[in-house]
């Protein structure tokens, strides 16, 4: 285990998307006046890589399953917002080999090879109950077997300053026992009036047919509000947004029941500042926002974790991992939907 320099940290950003984790980490490092550097990032989506390059000045690597973990630079912290996938083999007692065929396996093989001191992972809330809890238990046991103490919790963006009901499970892991305290909730979230643009192009407005239908069957309790229509046709409205989704209908969330969210508004709902550059199409930006790690959530989880990392002054590295002649790096094909 490499020693953490108390005044300088290096980290990697896996499944980086448009940089939710990197943005949050940069804010936490700046608050603590800690020099830090991202030494590796990757994402399979070319549009996400283009947005990441425009905002951070570097092109992430591509498909993680095609990346040799031995070539990834040494780092102190690993960040990853990985997709939730079913594990084809559960409980065969093979350690992280049981996770082969999933993208979590790629996280595990990088942890095994590079041995960072700490990690922060993020996934959808549904992972906790996925496959009757077996998926979660396999992830936790794999991380424990790799030598990490792990804590996890479902956090809601509404509780950390964002006007969006978005629940995500976070995992924090450290290479030795730790007393991690999850961040306390924030009482108030940012009002929609600070998220919504003052004017929007007419292309964002719903058709007269949709407007009449919605306003006939629903009256909002507050304004401004974001209206949500579920698959059963039930309409509700709140002073916050329901969770953004990458592939959802343009009209499932409407501002005051009248218009779609703009690309900038979707980014604001995820905690990205207006300095974030939009360099791809609106449909791609909407998809990117729907897939992003909420900046405020990542910041809250990491800011509470950072003091533990900084207090670690042992400087005692683990013995280097000896080559295993039976070890074969993963090269697992991973198909993604075609970009729109």
N, C-alpha and C positions, 0 to 999 in steps of 0.2 A: 504494500500500500504506500503510494507516494505521499510525502509530507506536504501539507498545505502551507504555503507561504502566507503568513498572517497579513501581508500587505499586497498580495497579488494572487488572483485566482484565474484558472482557465476552465472553460466549460464547453460542452457540445450540445447541439440543438437538433434532436432527431424528430422526424415527422414534423418539421418546423413550420409548415404552412406559411403564413404571412408574418410569423414572428411574435406570437402572443407571449410565449415563454421568454424570448429574448428581450422584448420590451419590458416585461415585468422584472426580469433579473437586472437589467440595466438601471431601472429605477431604484431597486433595492441596493445595488452596489453604490450608486451615486449618493443615496441617502446616508450610507455608512462610510462614504469616502474611501471606497476600496477599488483600486485598479483591477479590472477584470477584462478578460478577452475571450471571445468565442473563437475556438480553434477548428471547429468542424460543424457543418449543418447539412441536412439532407431532407429531400421531399421528392416524391415521385411525380407530382403535378407540375408541368412546365409553367403554367400560369402563376402558380404560387411561387415558383422559383424566380420568375420575372419580377413579381411584386417584392419579394424578399431582397433581390438584388437592388432594386430601385431605392429601397429604404435602408438597407444596411451595407450596401457597397460590395456585396459578394454573392456569387451564384452558389446556391447549395448543390451538393452532389445529388444524384438521382435516386434510383431504386435501391433501397437499403439492403435488399436481399442479394444484390450483386456486389456489395462492398465488402472487401476483406477487412475484418475487424482489426487485424494486426497493423494495418496501414493508417488507422485513425490515430491522430495525435494523442499523447497523454493528456489527461484532464483531471480536474478535481471534482467536477460536478457534471452529471448527465441529466438533461431535461428531455422528456419525451411525452407527447400527447398521442398515444398509439391507438389504432382502431380496435374495437371489440370484435373478436372472432371466436367461433367455436373451436375447442381443442379436440382434435380427432382421437387422441389417446389420453385418457385420464386415469391416473392411479396405478400405473404399471411400475412405479418405483424406480424410474430411470432419471430422476432429477429433472433438469430443464430439457433433457431430450424428449420428455413427454410433451413438450410444447412445440416441437418441430412442426413446421407447416403453418405457424401463426407468426404474426409480426412481433408478438412479445418475445418469441424465440430470438429474434435479432437483437432485442434489447439485452436479453440474458447472455448471449454470446459475447456482446461487447463488454458487458459488466465483467464477465469471466476473464476476458483477455486483457482489459485495460485497468480493471480494479480501481475505479474512481472512489473517492472517500464517501461521496454522497450522490443521491439522485432524487429527482422529483418527477413523478409520472402522473398523467391525467387521462381519464377515460370517461365514457358516458356513465350516468348513474346506474343504468340497467346492468352493468357488468357485475355489480354486487350480488344480484340475484340470478345471474346468468347460469343456466344449466344447474338449477337448484343450489347455487352457491359453490359448485365444484370448480368452476373456472377461477373464481376468486381464490379459493383455497390452493389451487395449483400455482397461481401466481405468487401467493404469499410464501408457500413452501419452497418454491424455486428461488425466490429472493433470499430467504433464510439460508437455504443450502449454499448459496453463493457467498454467505458470510455477512449479511446485512440485517440489522435491526430495522423493522418496518412498522410504520403507523399509517393508517388510512382513514379517510372520512369523506362523506358526501358533503359538499359545500354548495350553497346557492348564491348565485351572483347578486340576487336581491339583498342578501345580508352583508354585502361588501361594497355597497355604493353604486351599483349599476341598476338601472330600471329595466331589468330583464329577469324573468323567472327561468333560470338556467341552472340545473343541478348537475354537478360533475363530481366524480370520485377522484380524489388525489391520494397519492402514495408518497411518503417521504421515507428515505432509507439512508442509514449511516453505517459505516463499517464497524462500529462497535456500539455497545449499549448506550442509549440516549434517553433523555427525559424531554421528549418533544411535546409542546403544548400547542394545540390548534388555535388559530387566531380567534379572538373574540369577535362577535358579530358587531357590525356597525348599525346604529339605530336607524339612520335615514339613508335613503338612496337618492341619487341625483334626479331632480324632477325632469319630466319629459320636455318641459319648456326649454331646458338647456341642451336637449338632444335634437329636437326637431328643427329643421330649417324653416326660416320665416316664409319663404316662397318655394314652390316646387313647380316644375314644368307640367303642363297639362297631360303629358304622356303618363304621369304617375296616377292620374285619377281613374277610379273605377267607372265602368259604364253606368249610364242612367238606370239600366235595368237592375244592376247589382245594388246601386245606391238606394233605389226605391224599395227593393226587397229587404235590405238590411234595416233601413230606418223605419220600415213598417213594423218589424217584429222586435226591434230592440231600441231601448232608450238608455243612453249612458248615464251613470251616476256622477261622473266627473269629466271635466274637460281641461286640458287635452287628455285624450285616452287613446289606447290602441285596441282596436276591436279584433277579436279572434273568432273564426268560425271553424268548428271541428268537423270531422268527417260525417257526423250525424246531422249537421246543419245547425247545431246550437251555437248561438252567438253570445259572447261575453265581452266585456270591456273593462279595462283596468288602467290605472295611472302608471302602468309599466307594460312592457312587452312580454308576451309568452316567448318561449325559446325560439331563437332563429334556427332555421333548418336549411341545410345546403340545397336540398332538392325539392323544396316545397313550392306549392302554387304561389304565383305572384300576389294573389289576392287573399291569402289566408290571414295576413295581418294588414289591417288598414288603419291609418291615422285618422282618428275621429270618424271612422266608418266611411271615409271618402277616398283616400289615396294610399298607394303603396309607399313603403319606406324608400328613400333614396339610398344610393350606395354609401354616401357619407354617413347617413343616419344609422345604417346597419353597423358600420365600423365604430361609431360612437357608442352604440349599445354594447359593444364588446370591449369598450375601454380604450380604443385607439384614439390618439389625439388627432386634431385636424392637420397636423404636420405630416401625417402618414400619407404618402404619395399613392394616388390611384393611377396605375399605368396599364391596366388591362380593361377589358370590356365590363360593362355594368353587370351582365349576367355572371361573369367570372368573379367579380368583386363580391357580389351577393353570395355566391357559392363559398368564396373564401371566408367571408364573415361568418357564414353559417357553420363552417368547419373549425373556426378559430378557437383557441384557448382564451377564455375571458381574461383580459390583462389583470383586472382587479383581483380575481380569484387566485391567479398564479402568483401575484405579488404578495397577497396575504399569506398564502401557504409558505412561500419562500422567505419572506421577511422574518417570519417566526422561526425558520429553520437556520437562517444565516448565522445567528450568534453561536449555535452549537458547532457549526463548521469552524468558525473563527476561534472558538475557545480551545479547539483541539490543537495542542502544541506538542504532541508526542514526537513527531518527526520520525517515527520509526516505520520504515516501509516494510510491507510484507515481502517475504522472499519471492523473487520472480517466479512466475508460473513456468514449470518445466514443460517442454513440448510433449504432447501426448500423441504417440504414433497412431492411435486410433481416432484422434480428433479430426473431423472433417468440417471446415467452415460451411455454414449454410448457404445454399444457393436455391432458395425456394421460389418458384414462380408465383407472382402475385398479380392478379388481374384487377384493373380498376375500370369503372364505367368510362365511356368515351366522354371527352370534354365537350361542353356545349358552347 
